[in-house]
Amino acid sequence: MTTAHEAASPIDYDSWIGRSEESLDVATLAPVRAMAATLDHPTPLDVGAAIPPLWHWLYFLPRAPTSELSQDGHPHKGGFLPPIPKPSRMWAGSQVAFHAPLRIGAALRRTSTVADIKPKEGRSGSMFFVNVRHEIFCDGILAVVEDQDIVYRDAAPVAVKAAHQAAPRTAPALWSRAVLPSAPLLFRYSALTFNSHRIHYDRPYATEVEGYAGLVVHGPLLATLMLDLVRRELPDAGIRQFTFKAQKPIMDTHSFQVCGHQREPGSLALWVSDLDGAEATVGTALLE
């Protein structure tokens, strides 16, 4: 039996560093075609084709039973990830290296490891950054390595969220595309990634409980749209590495711009800007 003293004991987060788990999946065709439809790509991919970069997020989906979800829609904390006692959990960014293509129909294996846990002080108080490394193998060949940063923090008051503004970008965009974060777009992406976080589809929860101005556009969807812009503008370009970082949330209340330009040979600067021109998500893509 656990005593009250044991329950109140501080958590040894270092004991989670190095924990790993392995998952198996198959790169099935259906979610790829559904993602193509979601992003308005007219040409469907078929079995054997290479999956576009970042579409590996269509696989290894969370499968916690509905009864095991917490108030925010995430699975309860603990298990593989540490039970950090902070109510808000967000995907802060990733660095992804593409070593080989993932092909539709192939067998996939993913090894995930908790690489680091760091406490930090921020604008809204104390928070924790958890870095998880995912290594994805396609038919036994290492294809994708992703270092994912997850931030745990206290729920920021509405005033803090409203006051947080990223600086507008001064460099001009070579390419840009306006995107309307419609309800069908957010619903489809949540469904394709089995993301039940309520800030993306439950407006009363997002505005009244977490204090946002509207529904929040998924961070990985913004990252996907950034590389989708490269795919549209440079269809023959291969991407070997992509890094992105979320700086502020994008709401569904207005359209936003997905932008990019070539910073130097083989390197692209990419960003998502809100209605005021402020950078919400920034990224860098390195070409093959």
C-alpha positions in Angstrom: 0.0 0.0 0.0 1.3 3.5 -0.9 1.5 5.8 2.1 0.6 9.5 2.1 4.3 10.3 2.5 5.3 8.2 -0.5 2.5 9.8 -2.6 3.9 13.2 -1.8 7.5 12.3 -2.5 9.2 14.3 -5.3 9.4 12.6 -8.6 12.9 11.5 -9.8 12.6 12.6 -13.4 16.2 11.5 -14.1 15.0 7.9 -13.8 12.9 8.4 -16.9 15.9 9.4 -19.0 16.9 6.5 -21.2 13.5 4.8 -21.0 12.5 3.4 -24.4 9.7 1.5 -26.1 9.3 -0.1 -29.5 6.2 -0.1 -31.7 5.3 -1.8 -35.0 3.1 -0.6 -37.8 2.5 -0.9 -41.5 2.7 2.1 -43.9 -0.9 1.6 -45.2 -2.2 3.4 -48.2 -5.5 4.8 -46.8 -4.1 7.5 -44.4 -1.7 8.7 -47.1 -4.5 9.2 -49.6 -6.6 10.8 -46.9 -3.8 13.3 -46.0 -3.4 14.1 -49.7 -7.1 14.9 -49.8 -6.9 17.0 -46.6 -4.0 19.1 -48.1 -5.8 19.4 -51.5 -3.3 17.3 -53.5 -5.1 16.0 -56.6 -2.7 13.2 -57.5 -3.1 10.1 -55.3 -0.1 8.1 -54.2 0.0 4.3 -54.6 1.6 1.3 -53.0 5.4 1.5 -53.3 5.5 5.3 -53.5 7.6 7.3 -51.1 5.6 9.0 -48.4 6.1 12.8 -48.3 8.3 14.1 -45.5 6.6 14.4 -42.1 3.7 12.2 -43.1 5.3 9.5 -40.8 3.1 11.2 -38.2 0.2 9.2 -39.8 1.6 6.1 -38.1 2.4 4.9 -34.6 -0.7 6.7 -33.4 -1.7 6.9 -29.7 -4.2 4.2 -28.8 -5.2 4.9 -25.2 -8.8 3.9 -24.5 -11.3 6.7 -24.2 -11.8 5.9 -20.5 -8.1 6.6 -19.9 -8.0 10.1 -21.3 -7.5 13.1 -19.0 -9.6 16.3 -19.0 -7.7 17.9 -21.9 -8.1 14.8 -24.1 -4.5 13.6 -23.7 -3.8 10.1 -22.3 -3.1 10.2 -18.5 0.5 10.9 -17.7 2.9 8.3 -16.6 4.1 5.1 -18.3 6.6 5.9 -21.0 6.5 9.7 -20.5 7.1 11.1 -17.0 4.1 12.2 -14.9 5.1 15.9 -14.8 2.4 17.7 -12.7 1.8 20.5 -15.1 -1.7 20.8 -16.7 -0.7 22.0 -20.2 1.3 19.8 -22.6 2.3 21.0 -26.0 4.5 19.9 -28.9 7.2 22.7 -29.0 9.1 21.6 -32.1 11.2 18.8 -33.7 14.4 18.2 -35.6 13.8 15.5 -38.2 16.5 13.8 -40.3 15.4 11.8 -43.4 17.8 9.0 -44.1 15.7 6.9 -46.5 12.2 7.0 -47.8 9.2 5.5 -46.1 7.3 3.6 -48.7 3.6 2.8 -48.8 3.0 -0.9 -47.9 6.3 -1.3 -46.0 6.7 -2.7 -42.5 7.6 0.0 -40.0 9.3 -0.2 -36.6 9.8 2.7 -34.2 12.1 2.9 -31.2 11.3 5.8 -28.9 13.7 7.0 -26.1 13.3 9.7 -23.5 16.6 11.5 -24.2 16.4 14.5 -21.8 14.2 16.3 -19.2 15.0 19.9 -18.4 13.2 22.3 -16.0 13.1 25.9 -17.2 11.6 29.3 -16.2 9.5 31.1 -18.8 7.0 33.9 -19.3 4.2 32.0 -17.7 6.2 30.4 -14.9 8.1 27.1 -14.5 8.0 24.4 -17.2 9.6 21.2 -18.2 11.0 20.3 -21.6 11.0 16.6 -22.5 13.1 15.5 -25.5 12.0 12.2 -27.1 14.1 10.6 -29.9 12.1 8.5 -32.4 14.0 6.2 -34.8 11.8 4.8 -37.6 12.9 1.8 -39.6 11.3 0.9 -43.0 11.7 -2.7 -43.9 14.6 -2.8 -41.5 16.4 0.3 -42.9 16.8 3.4 -40.7 14.6 6.0 -42.5 13.7 8.8 -40.1 15.2 10.1 -36.9 13.2 12.7 -35.0 14.1 14.6 -31.8 10.8 15.8 -30.5 10.5 18.5 -27.8 7.4 18.4 -25.6 6.8 21.3 -23.1 4.8 20.9 -19.9 3.7 24.2 -18.2 1.0 25.8 -16.1 -2.1 27.0 -17.9 -1.3 30.6 -18.8 -4.0 33.2 -18.0 -5.9 34.7 -20.9 -4.2 38.0 -20.5 -0.8 36.4 -20.8 -1.7 34.5 -23.9 -3.3 37.6 -25.5 -0.2 39.7 -24.7 2.3 37.3 -26.2 3.3 38.5 -29.6 6.2 37.3 -31.8 8.0 39.9 -33.8 7.0 40.3 -37.5 9.5 38.9 -40.0 11.4 41.5 -42.0 12.9 39.3 -44.7 10.6 39.0 -47.7 9.0 35.7 -48.7 9.8 34.1 -52.0 6.8 31.8 -51.8 3.7 32.2 -49.7 0.3 30.5 -49.5 -2.7 31.6 -47.5 -4.4 28.9 -45.5 -7.9 29.1 -43.9 -7.9 26.9 -40.8 -11.5 25.7 -41.4 -13.3 23.3 -39.1 -13.0 20.4 -41.7 -9.3 20.9 -42.0 -8.7 20.8 -38.2 -11.2 17.9 -37.8 -9.5 15.9 -40.6 -6.0 16.4 -39.2 -7.1 15.4 -35.7 -8.7 12.3 -37.1 -5.8 11.3 -39.2 -3.3 11.6 -36.3 -5.8 10.3 -33.7 -5.2 13.5 -31.7 -7.9 14.0 -29.0 -6.4 17.2 -27.5 -9.5 19.3 -27.0 -8.0 22.6 -27.9 -8.2 21.6 -31.5 -11.9 20.8 -31.8 -13.8 21.8 -28.5 -14.2 25.6 -28.7 -15.8 26.1 -25.2 -12.9 24.1 -23.7 -10.2 25.9 -25.7 -11.6 29.4 -24.8 -13.1 28.9 -21.4 -10.8 26.4 -19.8 -7.4 26.9 -21.5 -8.0 30.6 -22.3 -7.3 30.7 -26.0 -9.0 33.1 -28.4 -10.3 30.2 -30.5 -9.4 26.6 -31.6 -5.7 26.0 -31.8 -4.2 24.9 -35.1 -2.1 21.8 -34.6 1.7 22.5 -34.4 2.5 19.4 -36.5 -0.1 20.5 -39.1 1.7 23.8 -39.4 5.0 22.0 -39.9 3.5 19.7 -42.5 2.1 22.7 -44.4 5.6 24.3 -44.3 7.1 21.3 -46.1 4.0 21.0 -48.3 4.9 24.5 -49.5 8.3 23.3 -50.5 6.7 20.3 -52.3 4.5 22.7 -54.3 7.2 25.2 -55.2 10.2 22.8 -55.6 8.5 19.4 -56.5 11.9 17.8 -57.4 13.7 18.8 -54.2 14.6 16.2 -51.7 14.7 17.1 -48.0 17.3 15.6 -45.8 16.6 17.5 -42.6 13.9 19.8 -41.2 13.8 21.7 -37.9 10.8 23.6 -36.6 9.9 25.5 -33.5 6.6 26.8 -32.3 6.7 30.4 -31.0 3.0 31.3 -30.5 -0.2 29.5 -31.3 -2.2 30.0 -34.5 -6.0 30.3 -33.9 -8.8 29.3 -36.3 -10.2 32.8 -36.2 -8.3 34.1 -39.2 -6.4 32.7 -42.2 -2.6 32.5 -41.9 0.4 32.6 -44.3 2.8 29.7 -44.9 6.0 31.3 -46.3 9.5 30.5 -47.4 12.6 31.6 -49.2 16.0 30.2 -50.0 18.4 31.5 -47.4 21.6 30.0 -49.0 22.3 27.2 -51.4 20.7 24.0 -50.1 18.9 25.7 -47.2 15.4 27.1 -47.0 13.9 29.3 -44.3 10.2 28.6 -43.7 7.7 30.2 -41.4 4.0 30.6 -40.6 2.8 34.1 -39.9 -0.5 35.2 -38.4 -2.9 37.9 -39.5 -0.5 40.6 -38.0 2.5 39.2 -39.8 4.1 37.8 -36.6 6.0 34.5 -36.8 4.1 31.7 -35.1 6.2 28.8 -36.2 9.7 29.0 -37.8 11.7 26.3 -39.6 14.7 25.4 -41.6 14.8 22.7 -44.4 18.1 21.4 -45.7 18.0 20.0 -49.2 19.7 16.9 -50.6 
